[in-house]
Amino acid sequence: MKYRRIIYTSHATKHFNKRNLLDLLHDSRAFNEMDGISGVLIHKEGLFLQVIEGESLFLDDLLERLKRDPRHDDVTIIDDQPTDTKLFPKWSMGCADFDDPSLSLIPGIRTDISNPKVIDDLIKRLPEIATLLAENIE
Ligand SMILES: Cc1cc2nc3c(=O)[nH]c(=O)nc-3n(C[C@H](O)[C@H](O)[C@H](O)COP(=O)(O)O)c2cc1C
């Protein structure tokens, strides 16, 4: 398979406001563009869920950096699969911040992402989220 897709959750170690999140996205997008990585980052009340997809070696490298990053901890991989298709080909890192509606691009998803059932639901809906992002934001 051409690509690999990893989904993980983590806990922010400090409060993430709009400014912190934009800084993080700014850097992440630049790195991801260089490495051909795409995905989406969801944030709600200090919990992150991120989907990252791209070539396996670049993802290994990103995972190492993520695990070292003191801005979050408890990095828990909930899915890691080879794939031939990217769900978020246009997104060096899409973002949905449920704490700040102006950053939230994903309407209609129940937002208690600390609940494992909701995370399951979210993962099932990833193709739908990808379509939504592609249709609504260029
Ligand atoms: C929740 C979260 C998501 C992140 N997502 C990415 C990402 O998609 N791509 C990326 O290059 N860095 C991402 N980072 C930042 C990396 O952890 C790391 O700081 C950055 O890649 C620079 O690496 P370095 O500090 O080892 O130079 C993320 C950090 C956090 C806390």
The ligand as a Tripos MOL2 file, in Angstrom:
@<TRIPOS>MOLECULE
LIG
   31    33     1     0     0
SMALL
NO_CHARGES

@<TRIPOS>ATOM
      1 C1         -1.7370   18.0280   19.1630 C.3       1 LIG1
      2 C2         -0.5120   18.2450   18.3150 C.ar      1 LIG1
      3 C3         -0.5610   17.9740   16.9600 C.ar      1 LIG1
      4 C4          0.5750   18.1770   16.1560 C.ar      1 LIG1
      5 N1          0.5080   17.8930   14.8140 N.ar      1 LIG1
      6 C5          1.6140   18.0370   14.0650 C.ar      1 LIG1
      7 C6          1.6010   17.7240   12.6770 C.ar      1 LIG1
      8 O1          0.5850   17.3280   12.1060 O.2       1 LIG1
      9 N2          2.7500   17.9020   11.9750 N.ar      1 LIG1
     10 C7          3.9010   18.3560   12.5450 C.ar      1 LIG1
     11 O2          4.9200   18.4670   11.8610 O.2       1 LIG1
     12 N3          3.9520   18.6790   13.8490 N.ar      1 LIG1
     13 C8          2.8420   18.5310   14.6180 C.ar      1 LIG1
     14 N4          2.8840   18.8720   15.9430 N.ar      1 LIG1
     15 C9          4.1240   19.4680   16.4740 C.3       1 LIG1
     16 C10         5.1820   18.4260   16.7250 C.3       1 LIG1
     17 O3          4.9050   17.7840   17.9620 O.3       1 LIG1
     18 C11         6.5920   19.0750   16.7550 C.3       1 LIG1
     19 O4          6.6310   20.0930   17.7050 O.3       1 LIG1
     20 C12         6.9480   19.6710   15.4070 C.3       1 LIG1
     21 O5          6.7680   18.7140   14.4100 O.3       1 LIG1
     22 C13         8.4020   20.1750   15.3680 C.3       1 LIG1
     23 O6          9.2870   19.1690   15.7400 O.3       1 LIG1
     24 P1         10.5420   19.4870   16.6560 P.3       1 LIG1
     25 O7         10.0050   20.2590   17.8170 O.co2     1 LIG1
     26 O8         11.0860   18.1440   17.0620 O.co2     1 LIG1
     27 O9         11.4480   20.2740   15.7880 O.co2     1 LIG1
     28 C14         1.7660   18.6640   16.7460 C.ar      1 LIG1
     29 C15         1.8020   18.9320   18.1270 C.ar      1 LIG1
     30 C16         0.6780   18.7390   18.9070 C.ar      1 LIG1
     31 C17         0.7360   19.0500   20.3850 C.3       1 LIG1
@<TRIPOS>BOND
     1     1     2 1
     2     2     3 ar
     3     2    30 ar
     4     3     4 ar
     5     4     5 ar
     6     4    28 ar
     7     5     6 ar
     8     6     7 ar
     9     6    13 1
    10     7     8 2
    11     7     9 ar
    12     9    10 ar
    13    10    11 2
    14    10    12 ar
    15    12    13 ar
    16    13    14 ar
    17    14    15 1
    18    14    28 ar
    19    15    16 1
    20    16    17 1
    21    16    18 1
    22    18    19 1
    23    18    20 1
    24    20    21 1
    25    20    22 1
    26    22    23 1
    27    23    24 1
    28    24    25 2
    29    24    26 1
    30    24    27 1
    31    28    29 ar
    32    29    30 ar
    33    30    31 1
@<TRIPOS>SUBSTRUCTURE
     1 LIG1         1 GROUP 0 **** ****
